[in-house]
């Protein structure tokens, strides 16, 4: 992805991130007042989650802007991994909130219900659901236009928020209106567990990026299928992929005929890069040329041929 493409996509993605921050800030203030007014543990859990939404949205805004920042002298591969570091900080906050909400919910079991003004809490949750729906619709438009990974992740996060708001409504109805004691505490525990699960998923994704985990096998296969569709290629090996924030990187060794000139081999590389750039516009590709039959190392993982199964059986018109 070129610097010009990044600058062109930044305004839309940044506007989506700013909208996300605004929505989270509004809901945090509204839910905080509702939690104070009702005394609901489930609502308190929703407040904690919304506070984390605000933090996540700020991180998304930071990540979108950072992803558009060109590589510099000290960061030749860009600054994408800052998103993973910020996510780990976020995970620590989520875990702490989950523990606090869970502890308060467990303590409240067996005690008389302290929930007041349940109608107000339900109304706040309905407003939160409607506002979140509006934000998700806007985010979907931006995702279709820019393909921003950061906005896409933020959208998934807000989709889970809908479930939490529904849980708060159910808890307040059962506890205050139906008279089912312990419902509020039960949903408080459920929300704490949901937050803990979200922290685990976020940490695994962040660690995968920091550890340079390979792309999913399906994505690797599609990439190789495009890369190998050139009649001058004699094989591909040492194919490596990784992600860094919203950026993706791929590199591989490509074999060509031994009798090719440097200029001819360079033309093959450029042709392959053009095809890959058209099919995967947001991937930075690095290709190393090898003469056919050359062996770089005795490492079987590096030397293993990864060209598609149809390679060598093609017919060209």
RODOVEX-718096 format. One line per field, with one value per residue (C-alpha): residue in three letters; x, y, z negated. Coordinates in steps of 0.5 Angstrom, whole numbers. Each point is the difference from the previous one (the first is absolute). Layout:
// residues N
marro	c(ala, ...) .
c1	c(X, ...) .
c2	c(Y, ...) .
c3	c(Z, ...) .
***
This chain:
// residues 317
marro	c(unk, unk, unk, unk, unk, unk, unk, unk, unk, unk, unk, unk, unk, unk, unk, unk, unk, unk, unk, unk, unk, unk, unk, unk, unk, unk, unk, unk, unk, unk, unk, unk, unk, unk, unk, unk, unk, unk, unk, unk, unk, unk, unk, unk, unk, unk, unk, unk, unk, unk, unk, unk, unk, unk, unk, unk, unk, unk, unk, unk, unk, unk, unk, unk, unk, unk, unk, unk, unk, unk, unk, unk, unk, unk, unk, unk, unk, unk, unk, unk, unk, unk, unk, unk, unk, unk, unk, unk, unk, unk, unk, unk, unk, unk, unk, unk, unk, unk, unk, unk, unk, unk, unk, unk, unk, unk, unk, unk, unk, unk, unk, unk, unk, unk, unk, unk, unk, unk, unk, unk, unk, unk, unk, unk, unk, unk, unk, unk, unk, unk, unk, unk, unk, unk, unk, unk, unk, unk, unk, unk, unk, unk, unk, unk, unk, unk, unk, unk, unk, unk, unk, unk, unk, unk, unk, unk, unk, unk, unk, unk, unk, unk, unk, unk, unk, unk, unk, unk, unk, unk, unk, unk, unk, unk, unk, unk, unk, unk, unk, unk, unk, unk, unk, unk, unk, unk, unk, unk, unk, unk, unk, unk, unk, unk, unk, unk, unk, unk, unk, unk, unk, unk, unk, unk, unk, unk, unk, unk, unk, unk, unk, unk, unk, unk, unk, unk, unk, unk, unk, unk, unk, unk, unk, unk, unk, unk, unk, unk, unk, unk, unk, unk, unk, unk, unk, unk, unk, unk, unk, unk, unk, unk, unk, unk, unk, unk, unk, unk, unk, unk, unk, unk, unk, unk, unk, unk, unk, unk, unk, unk, unk, unk, unk, unk, unk, unk, unk, unk, unk, unk, unk, unk, unk, unk, unk, unk, unk, unk, unk, unk, unk, unk, unk, unk, unk, unk, unk, unk, unk, unk, unk, unk, unk, unk, unk, unk, unk, unk, unk, unk, unk, unk, unk, unk, unk, unk, unk, unk, unk, unk, unk, unk, unk, unk, unk, unk, unk) .
c1	c(0, 3, 1, -5, -5, 0, -1, -6, -3, 2, -6, -6, 3, 2, -7, -3, 5, -2, -7, 1, 4, -6, -5, 4, 1, -8, -2, 5, -3, -7, 1, 4, -5, -5, 4, 1, -8, -2, 6, 0, 6, -2, 0, 6, 3, -2, 3, 6, 0, -2, 6, 4, -3, 2, 7, 0, -3, 6, 4, -3, 1, 7, 1, -3, 4, 6, -1, 0, 7, 5, 6, 6, 7, -1, -6, 1, -6, -5, -3, -5, 2, -2, -7, 2, 3, -6, -4, 4, -1, -7, -1, 3, -6, -5, 3, 0, -7, -3, 3, -3, -7, 0, 2, -6, -5, 2, 0, -7, -3, -4, -1, -7, 0, 3, -3, -4, -3, 0, -4, 5, 6, -4, -1, 7, 2, -5, 3, 7, -3, -2, 6, 4, -4, 1, 8, 0, -4, 5, 6, -2, 0, 7, 2, -3, 4, 7, 0, 3, 2, 0, -7, -2, 3, -4, -6, 0, 1, -6, -4, 1, -2, -7, 0, 2, -5, -6, 3, -1, -7, -2, 4, -4, -7, 1, 3, -5, -6, 0, 2, 6, 5, 7, -1, 4, 6, -1, 1, 5, 4, -1, 2, 6, 2, -2, 5, 5, -1, 1, 7, 2, -2, 3, 7, 0, 0, 5, 5, -1, 2, 6, 2, -1, -5, -1, -6, -6, 1, -5, 3, 7, -3, -4, 6, 5, -6, 1, 8, 1, -4, 6, 3, 7, 0, 3, -2, -1, 3, 1, -7, -1, -5, -2, -4, 1, -6, -4, 6, 2, 7, 1, 7, 3, 5, -2, 4, 1, 4, 8, 1, -4, 3, 0, -5, -5, 0, -1, -6, -3, 0, -3, -6, -1, 0, -5, -5, 1, -1, -7, -2, 3, 0, 2, 6, 7, 3, 8, 2, 7, 3, 3, 2, -3, 3, 3, 0, 1, 0, -1, -6, -6, -5, 4, 1, -7, -3, -7, -2, -8, -2, -1, 7, 3, -7, -2, -1, 0, -3) .
c2	c(0, 7, 6, 3, -5, 0, 8, -1, -6, 4, 5, -5, -5, 6, 3, -7, -1, 7, -2, -6, 5, 4, -5, -4, 7, 1, -7, 0, 7, -3, -7, 3, 4, -6, -5, 6, 1, -8, -3, -6, -4, -2, 7, 1, -5, 3, 7, -4, -3, 7, 3, -5, 2, 7, -2, -5, 5, 5, -6, -1, 7, 0, -6, 2, 7, -4, -5, 5, 3, -2, -4, 4, -1, -3, -4, -3, -5, 6, 1, -5, -4, 6, -3, -6, 3, 4, -6, -3, 6, 0, -8, 2, 5, -5, -5, 5, 2, -7, -2, 6, -1, -8, 1, 5, -4, -6, 4, 2, -7, -2, 8, 4, 3, 7, 2, 6, 4, -6, 3, 5, -5, -3, 6, 2, -7, 1, 6, -3, -5, 5, 4, -6, -2, 6, 0, -7, 2, 6, -5, -5, 6, 2, -7, -1, 6, -1, -7, 3, -6, 5, 2, -7, -2, 5, -1, -8, 3, 4, -6, -3, 6, -1, -7, 3, 6, -6, -3, 6, 1, -8, 1, 6, -3, -6, 3, 6, -2, -7, -1, -5, 1, -1, 2, 6, -3, -6, 4, 4, -6, -2, 7, 0, -7, 3, 6, -6, -4, 7, 1, -7, 1, 7, -2, -6, 4, 5, -5, -4, 7, 1, -7, 1, -6, -2, 2, -5, -6, 2, 7, -3, -5, 6, 4, -5, -2, 7, 0, -6, 2, 2, -5, 2, -2, -7, 0, 3, -1, 3, 4, 4, 4, 5, 6, 6, 4, 1, -1, -7, -3, -6, -2, -6, -3, -1, -4, 1, -3, 0, 3, 7, 6, 5, 4, -5, -3, 7, 1, -7, 3, 6, -4, -4, 6, 4, -6, -1, 8, 0, -6, 2, 7, 1, -5, 2, -6, -2, -5, -3, -3, -7, -3, -7, -6, 5, -2, 5, -4, -7, 3, -4, 5, 5, -4, -3, 1, 4, 1, -2, -7, 2, 3, -4, -2, 7, 1, 7, 3) .
c3	c(0, 2, -4, 4, -1, -7, 0, 4, -4, -7, 0, 1, -5, -5, 0, -2, -6, -2, 1, -5, -5, 0, -1, -5, -4, 0, -2, -6, -3, 1, -3, -6, -2, 1, -4, -5, 0, 0, -4, 5, 1, 7, 2, -4, 4, 6, -2, -1, 7, 3, -3, 3, 7, -1, -1, 6, 4, -2, 2, 7, 1, -2, 4, 7, -1, -1, 5, 5, -2, 5, -2, -3, -1, -7, 2, 7, 0, -3, -7, 1, -6, -5, 1, -3, -6, -1, 0, -5, -5, 2, -2, -7, -1, 2, -4, -6, 1, 1, -7, -3, 3, -2, -7, -1, 3, -4, -6, 1, 1, -6, -1, 0, 7, 0, 7, 1, 6, 4, 6, 0, 1, 5, 4, 0, 3, 5, 2, 0, 5, 5, -1, 1, 6, 4, -2, 3, 7, 1, -2, 5, 6, -2, 0, 7, 2, -3, -2, -7, -4, -6, 1, 1, -6, -4, 4, -3, -7, 0, 3, -7, -3, 2, -3, -7, 1, 1, -6, -5, 3, -2, -7, -2, 3, -4, -6, -1, 4, -1, -7, 2, -6, 2, 8, 0, -4, 5, 6, -3, -1, 7, 3, -4, 3, 7, -2, -2, 7, 4, -4, 2, 7, 1, -3, 4, 6, -2, -2, 7, 3, -4, 1, 7, 1, 7, 4, 0, 5, 4, 1, 2, 5, 4, 0, 2, 6, 2, 0, 3, 7, 4, 5, -2, -7, -2, -7, -6, -7, -7, 0, -6, -2, -6, -2, -4, -2, 7, 4, 3, 2, 5, 2, 4, 5, 7, 5, 7, 6, -1, 7, -2, 1, -6, 4, 2, -7, -3, 5, -3, -7, 2, 4, -6, -5, 5, -1, -7, -1, 4, -4, -7, 0, -7, -1, 1, 4, 0, 5, 0, 7, 0, 6, 1, -4, -5, -7, -5, -6, -3, -4, 3, -3, 4, 7, 0, 6, -1, 7, 1, 2, 7, 1, 6, 3, 3, 7, 3, 6) .
***
